[in-house]
Amino acid sequence: MRGHIVKRGKDSYTIVLELGQDPVTGKRRQQWISIKGSKKEADAKLAETIDSINKGTYVRPTKTTLAEFLDRWLQDYVWPNLAPRTAEGYEHIIRQHLIPGLGQMVLTSIKPEHLQKYYGEKLRDGRRDGKGGLSPKTVRHHHITLHTALQTAVKWGILMNNPADAVSAPRVHSPELHIWNEDEVSRFLEAARDTPYYEIFYLALFTGMRRSEVLALRWQDVDLLFGQVYIRRTVHHLRDGSSVFRPPKTVKGRRAVALPPSAMLMLREWREKQERGRAMMGASLSDGDLLFGQLDGKPLLPDTITHAWIKLVRRLGLGQVRLHDARHTHASLMLKQGVHPKIVSERLGHAGIQITLDTYSHVAPGLQEAAAAGFDKLIPARREAEEVKNSR
């Protein structure tokens, strides 16, 4: 690799790099880099640049802005490769926040301090209504989006390193889990019988399935003979009003969940009800039909289910338990019964048992006390010896 320096004016130099011939056109290729400073600094920059080229770490200067790169990233990578809901989330953050806040900056000039300042501003005054900043969790999503996009720029050879690596994202504390006890579950389900979504709520509480999993179930995914539900896909509602079905995100998410006898009975009655309804319309129920769908066969709107849940919970005065907390309630009640955490982890579709243990550590004290008492019953020799000693 060759190069030389050309003086342009007072304290101004240009480094000219000879990059050889273009393999397609055969024309001579050069890279010109302007330097402000002394001749010594220009010489040092030339040596550093040639060394990085020889090592394969050199990134050619570009005037591409962050906004231009993010547009390209969304079009060329995000939408073709990621789940639609994930892509929507990235695009919303980029269009509503990142481009207005940082988009005008040249991509290669972005430094960690620029990102740190952006996060601080969003935490203080990010909301448009002037009532304060965005939550740490939301700003952390901005950081994840930026980091992921800039890491792609590194892979594409546009950046030498990722400036987001050196930035501290806002800390997010795990929210307190809100769960019900056995009596509260019974009270809720009794009241839910009068709603159109009783079967959905019942299945969520008795299996620990996610909302997206329950609403994606077809009758071919349910084995009412052996009492199994097979989770093979999820459903997501997009901003444009369409719904998409996707496989679970992880291998463990694709799973079989055993049904308790009461849930099997409930689903049999639900199927019979659907069959009667179809017969009145001159149609029949097929295995490919959704368990819970609209009259035209389309999936139910997830937010409709959630709003119905919230409305009922508030009416009953059952605290701040969300629909997703039905999953937590199921797991906590199973652990309190003494069900092995590995089984609970498999039912929930967690990637590993550690996630289950970390999430439901609040149940651990009761489990530890039960385990200690159980061990004492298992090996009674010490207790019997004490009893004999005290009887003398």
C-alpha positions as CSV (number, residue, x, y, z in Angstrom):
1,M,0.0,0.0,0.0
2,R,1.4,3.4,-1.0
3,G,0.4,6.9,-0.1
4,H,1.6,10.5,0.1
5,I,0.7,13.9,1.6
6,V,-0.2,17.0,-0.2
7,K,-0.1,20.4,1.5
8,R,-3.3,22.4,0.9
9,G,-2.9,25.5,3.1
10,K,-1.9,26.6,6.5
11,D,-2.3,23.6,8.9
12,S,-4.2,21.7,6.2
13,Y,-3.1,18.6,4.4
14,T,-4.5,15.9,2.2
15,I,-3.6,12.2,2.4
16,V,-3.7,10.5,-0.9
17,L,-3.9,6.7,-0.8
18,E,-3.2,4.6,-3.8
19,L,-5.7,1.8,-3.8
20,G,-4.7,0.0,-7.0
21,Q,-6.8,-0.6,-10.1
22,D,-10.5,-1.1,-10.0
23,P,-11.1,-4.9,-10.8
24,V,-14.0,-4.0,-13.0
25,T,-13.1,-0.9,-14.9
26,G,-9.3,-1.1,-14.6
27,K,-9.1,2.5,-13.6
28,R,-6.7,3.9,-11.0
29,R,-8.3,4.1,-7.5
30,Q,-7.4,6.8,-4.9
31,Q,-8.7,7.7,-1.5
32,W,-8.3,11.4,-0.4
33,I,-8.5,12.2,3.3
34,S,-8.3,15.8,4.5
35,I,-6.4,16.5,7.7
36,K,-6.3,19.6,9.9
37,G,-3.1,20.0,11.9
38,S,0.7,19.8,11.5
39,K,2.8,17.9,8.9
40,K,3.8,15.6,11.8
41,E,0.1,14.8,12.5
42,A,-0.5,14.2,8.8
43,D,2.4,11.8,8.6
44,A,1.2,9.9,11.7
45,K,-2.3,9.7,10.2
46,L,-0.9,8.4,6.9
47,A,1.1,5.7,8.7
48,E,-2.0,4.7,10.8
49,T,-4.2,4.5,7.8
50,I,-1.8,2.4,5.8
51,D,-1.4,0.0,8.7
52,S,-5.1,-0.4,9.1
53,I,-5.5,-1.1,5.4
54,N,-2.8,-3.8,5.6
55,K,-4.5,-5.4,8.6
56,G,-7.9,-5.3,6.9
57,T,-9.5,-3.0,9.5
58,Y,-9.7,0.1,7.4
59,V,-13.1,1.7,6.9
60,R,-13.4,4.2,4.1
61,P,-14.8,7.6,5.2
62,T,-18.4,8.2,4.2
63,K,-20.8,11.1,4.3
64,T,-23.8,8.8,4.9
65,T,-26.0,10.0,7.8
66,L,-27.4,7.9,10.5
67,A,-30.9,8.5,9.0
68,E,-29.8,7.2,5.6
69,F,-28.2,4.1,7.1
70,L,-31.2,3.3,9.3
71,D,-33.5,3.6,6.2
72,R,-31.2,1.1,4.4
73,W,-31.0,-1.2,7.4
74,L,-34.8,-1.4,7.8
75,Q,-35.2,-2.1,4.1
76,D,-32.3,-4.5,3.5
77,Y,-32.1,-6.4,6.8
78,V,-34.9,-5.8,9.3
79,W,-38.0,-6.4,7.3
80,P,-36.7,-9.4,5.2
81,N,-35.2,-11.2,8.2
82,L,-37.1,-10.4,11.4
83,A,-40.6,-11.2,12.7
84,P,-43.1,-8.5,11.6
85,R,-43.9,-7.4,15.1
86,T,-40.1,-7.0,15.8
87,A,-39.6,-5.1,12.6
88,E,-42.6,-2.8,13.5
89,G,-41.0,-2.1,16.8
90,Y,-37.7,-1.2,15.3
91,E,-39.3,1.0,12.7
92,H,-41.4,2.9,15.2
93,I,-38.4,3.7,17.4
94,I,-36.3,4.7,14.4
95,R,-39.0,6.9,12.8
96,Q,-40.3,8.5,15.9
97,H,-37.2,8.9,18.0
98,L,-33.8,8.0,16.5
99,I,-34.0,9.9,13.2
100,P,-35.5,13.1,14.7
101,G,-32.9,13.0,17.5
102,L,-29.7,11.7,15.8
103,G,-30.5,11.1,12.1
104,Q,-28.7,14.2,10.8
105,M,-25.3,13.1,12.1
106,V,-22.8,11.5,9.8
107,L,-22.7,7.8,10.7
108,T,-18.9,7.6,11.1
109,S,-18.8,10.7,13.3
110,I,-21.1,9.3,16.0
111,K,-19.3,8.9,19.3
112,P,-20.4,7.3,22.6
113,E,-21.0,10.7,24.2
114,H,-23.6,11.5,21.5
115,L,-25.6,8.4,22.4
116,Q,-25.3,9.0,26.1
117,K,-26.5,12.5,25.7
118,Y,-29.5,11.3,23.6
119,Y,-30.4,8.8,26.3
120,G,-30.3,11.4,29.0
121,E,-32.5,13.8,27.0
122,K,-35.0,11.1,26.4
123,L,-35.2,10.2,30.1
124,R,-35.7,13.8,31.0
125,D,-38.0,15.3,28.4
126,G,-38.7,12.6,25.8
127,R,-42.5,12.7,26.0
128,R,-44.4,15.0,23.7
129,D,-47.0,16.0,26.3
130,G,-44.3,17.7,28.5
131,K,-45.0,15.5,31.6
132,G,-41.6,14.1,31.8
133,G,-39.3,11.7,30.1
134,L,-39.6,8.2,28.7
135,S,-39.2,5.3,31.0
136,P,-35.8,3.6,31.5
137,K,-37.3,0.5,29.9
138,T,-38.4,2.4,26.8
139,V,-35.0,4.2,26.4
140,R,-33.3,0.8,26.8
141,H,-35.3,-0.4,23.8
142,H,-33.8,2.6,21.9
143,H,-30.3,1.5,22.9
144,I,-31.0,-2.1,21.8
145,T,-32.2,-0.8,18.4
146,L,-29.2,1.5,17.9
147,H,-26.7,-1.1,19.1
148,T,-28.2,-3.7,16.7
149,A,-28.2,-1.4,13.8
150,L,-24.7,-0.1,14.4
151,Q,-23.4,-3.6,14.8
152,T,-24.7,-4.3,11.3
153,A,-22.8,-1.3,10.1
154,V,-19.6,-2.9,11.5
155,K,-20.4,-6.2,9.8
156,W,-21.0,-4.3,6.5
157,G,-17.6,-2.6,6.8
158,I,-19.1,0.9,7.2
159,L,-17.9,1.3,10.8
160,M,-14.7,0.1,12.4
161,N,-16.3,-0.4,15.8
162,N,-19.7,0.1,17.5
163,P,-20.0,3.3,19.5
164,A,-22.9,1.9,21.4
165,D,-20.6,-0.7,23.0
166,A,-19.2,2.1,25.2
167,V,-22.5,3.5,26.3
168,S,-24.3,2.7,29.5
169,A,-28.0,1.9,28.8
170,P,-30.5,2.8,31.5
171,R,-31.0,0.2,34.1
172,V,-34.4,-1.5,34.3
173,H,-35.5,-3.1,37.5
174,S,-37.6,-6.3,37.2
175,P,-41.2,-5.4,37.9
176,E,-42.9,-7.0,40.8
177,L,-45.0,-9.9,39.8
178,H,-48.7,-9.7,40.5
179,I,-50.3,-13.1,41.0
180,W,-53.5,-14.6,42.4
181,N,-54.0,-17.3,45.0
182,E,-56.3,-20.2,44.5
183,D,-59.4,-18.4,45.8
184,E,-58.8,-15.4,43.6
185,V,-58.5,-17.6,40.5
186,S,-61.8,-19.3,41.3
187,R,-63.5,-16.0,41.9
188,F,-62.3,-14.5,38.6
189,L,-63.3,-17.6,36.5
190,E,-66.7,-17.7,38.1
191,A,-67.3,-14.1,37.1
192,A,-65.7,-14.7,33.6
193,R,-68.4,-17.3,32.7
194,D,-70.7,-14.4,31.7
195,T,-68.1,-13.0,29.2
196,P,-67.4,-14.2,25.6
197,Y,-63.8,-15.0,26.6
198,Y,-64.2,-17.4,29.5
199,E,-62.5,-20.3,27.6
200,I,-59.5,-18.1,26.7
201,F,-59.1,-16.9,30.3
202,Y,-59.5,-20.5,31.6
203,L,-56.9,-21.9,29.2
204,A,-54.4,-19.1,30.0
205,L,-54.7,-19.7,33.8
206,F,-54.6,-23.5,33.6
207,T,-51.7,-23.9,31.1
208,G,-49.5,-20.8,31.4
209,M,-49.7,-20.2,27.7
210,R,-49.0,-16.7,26.3
211,R,-51.9,-14.7,24.7
212,S,-50.2,-15.0,21.3
213,E,-50.1,-18.8,21.7
214,V,-53.7,-19.2,22.9
215,L,-55.1,-17.2,20.1
216,A,-53.1,-19.1,17.4
217,L,-54.4,-22.5,18.4
218,R,-56.2,-24.6,15.9
219,W,-58.2,-27.7,16.7
220,Q,-55.5,-29.8,15.1
221,D,-53.2,-28.5,17.8
222,V,-55.4,-30.0,20.6
223,D,-55.5,-33.7,21.5
224,L,-58.6,-34.1,23.6
225,L,-58.1,-37.9,23.9
226,F,-54.7,-37.7,25.6
227,G,-55.1,-34.2,27.0
228,Q,-52.3,-32.3,25.2
229,V,-52.0,-28.9,23.6
230,Y,-49.3,-28.6,21.0
231,I,-47.9,-25.0,20.6
232,R,-46.6,-24.7,17.1
233,R,-47.1,-21.1,16.3
234,T,-48.0,-17.6,17.6
235,V,-50.2,-14.9,16.2
236,H,-49.4,-11.2,16.1
237,H,-51.6,-8.2,15.1
238,L,-49.8,-5.6,13.0
239,R,-50.4,-1.8,12.9
240,D,-51.9,-2.1,9.4
241,G,-54.7,-4.3,10.8
242,S,-53.4,-7.6,9.5
243,S,-52.5,-10.7,11.5
244,V,-49.5,-12.9,11.0
245,F,-48.7,-16.4,12.3
246,R,-45.1,-17.2,13.2
247,P,-43.3,-20.2,14.8
248,P,-42.3,-19.7,18.4
249,K,-39.1,-17.7,18.8
250,T,-37.1,-20.5,20.5
251,V,-37.0,-24.3,20.1
252,K,-38.3,-24.6,23.7
253,G,-41.2,-22.4,22.8
254,R,-42.4,-25.1,20.4
255,R,-43.8,-27.6,23.0
256,A,-46.6,-29.8,24.3
257,V,-48.5,-28.8,27.4
258,A,-50.5,-31.3,29.3
259,L,-54.1,-30.3,30.0
260,P,-55.7,-30.8,33.5
261,P,-59.0,-32.9,33.3
262,S,-61.1,-29.8,33.9
263,A,-59.6,-28.0,30.9
264,M,-60.2,-31.0,28.7
265,L,-63.8,-31.0,29.7
266,M,-64.1,-27.3,29.1
267,L,-62.6,-27.6,25.6
268,R,-64.9,-30.5,24.7
269,E,-67.9,-28.4,25.6
270,W,-66.4,-25.5,23.7
271,R,-65.9,-27.6,20.6
272,E,-69.5,-28.9,20.8
273,K,-70.8,-25.4,21.1
274,Q,-68.8,-24.3,18.0
275,E,-70.0,-27.3,16.0
276,R,-73.6,-26.5,16.8
277,G,-73.0,-22.9,15.8
278,R,-71.4,-24.0,12.5
279,A,-74.3,-26.4,11.8
280,M,-76.8,-23.6,12.2
281,M,-74.9,-21.7,9.5
282,G,-74.8,-24.8,7.2
283,A,-71.1,-25.3,7.7
284,S,-68.9,-27.7,9.6
285,L,-66.0,-27.2,12.0
286,S,-62.6,-28.4,10.6
287,D,-59.4,-29.2,12.3
288,G,-57.7,-26.2,10.7
289,D,-60.1,-23.8,12.3
290,L,-59.0,-21.6,15.2
291,L,-60.2,-22.5,18.7
292,F,-60.9,-18.8,19.2
293,G,-61.6,-16.7,16.2
294,Q,-64.0,-14.2,14.6
295,L,-67.1,-15.4,12.6
296,D,-65.1,-15.0,9.3
297,G,-62.3,-17.3,10.7
298,K,-59.8,-14.5,11.3
299,P,-58.0,-14.3,14.6
300,L,-59.4,-12.3,17.5
301,L,-57.8,-8.9,18.2
302,P,-55.4,-9.4,21.0
303,D,-56.1,-6.0,22.6
304,T,-59.8,-6.8,22.7
305,I,-59.0,-9.8,24.9
306,T,-56.7,-7.8,27.1
307,H,-59.2,-5.0,27.6
308,A,-61.9,-7.5,28.6
309,W,-59.6,-9.0,31.1
310,I,-58.6,-5.6,32.6
311,K,-62.3,-4.5,32.8
312,L,-63.3,-7.7,34.7
313,V,-60.3,-7.6,37.1
314,R,-61.1,-4.0,38.0
315,R,-64.8,-4.7,38.5
316,L,-63.9,-7.6,40.9
317,G,-61.2,-5.5,42.7
318,L,-58.5,-8.2,42.1
319,G,-55.5,-5.9,42.1
320,Q,-53.2,-5.1,39.2
321,V,-53.1,-8.6,37.6
322,R,-52.6,-8.4,33.8
323,L,-53.6,-11.0,31.3
324,H,-49.9,-11.9,31.1
325,D,-49.9,-12.4,34.8
326,A,-52.1,-15.4,34.3
327,R,-48.9,-17.1,33.1
328,H,-47.1,-16.1,36.3
329,T,-50.1,-17.2,38.5
330,H,-50.0,-20.6,36.8
331,A,-46.3,-21.1,37.4
332,S,-46.4,-19.8,41.0
333,L,-49.3,-22.1,42.0
334,M,-47.6,-25.1,40.4
335,L,-44.3,-24.4,42.2
336,K,-46.2,-24.0,45.5
337,Q,-47.7,-27.5,44.9
338,G,-44.2,-28.9,44.8
339,V,-44.1,-29.4,41.0
340,H,-40.4,-29.6,39.9
341,P,-39.2,-26.3,38.4
342,K,-38.0,-28.2,35.3
343,I,-41.6,-29.3,34.6
344,V,-42.8,-25.7,35.1
345,S,-40.1,-24.4,32.8
346,E,-41.1,-26.9,30.1
347,R,-44.8,-25.9,30.4
348,L,-44.0,-22.2,30.0
349,G,-41.6,-22.7,27.2
350,H,-38.6,-21.0,28.9
351,A,-35.3,-21.4,27.2
352,G,-33.8,-22.9,30.4
353,I,-34.7,-23.7,34.0
354,Q,-32.6,-20.8,35.3
355,I,-35.1,-18.3,33.8
356,T,-37.9,-20.0,35.7
357,L,-36.0,-20.0,39.0
358,D,-35.0,-16.4,38.6
359,T,-38.5,-15.2,37.7
360,Y,-40.2,-17.1,40.5
361,S,-37.7,-16.7,43.2
362,H,-40.4,-15.2,45.4
363,V,-41.9,-18.7,45.8
364,A,-38.5,-20.1,46.9
365,P,-38.8,-19.4,50.7
366,G,-42.0,-21.5,51.0
367,L,-40.4,-24.3,48.8
368,Q,-37.3,-24.3,51.0
369,E,-39.3,-24.7,54.2
370,A,-41.3,-27.5,52.7
371,A,-38.1,-29.2,51.5
372,A,-36.5,-28.9,54.9
373,A,-39.6,-30.4,56.6
374,G,-39.7,-33.2,54.0
375,F,-36.1,-34.1,54.6
376,D,-36.7,-34.4,58.3
377,K,-39.5,-36.8,57.7
378,L,-37.3,-38.8,55.2
379,I,-34.5,-39.4,57.8
380,P,-36.2,-39.6,61.2
381,A,-33.3,-41.2,63.1
382,R,-32.1,-37.9,64.8
383,R,-35.7,-37.0,65.9
384,E,-36.3,-40.5,67.3
385,A,-33.1,-40.3,69.3
386,E,-34.1,-37.0,70.8
387,E,-37.5,-38.4,71.7
388,V,-36.0,-41.4,73.5
389,K,-33.5,-39.1,75.3
390,N,-36.3,-36.8,76.5
391,S,-38.4,-39.7,77.7
392,R,-35.8,-40.8,80.3
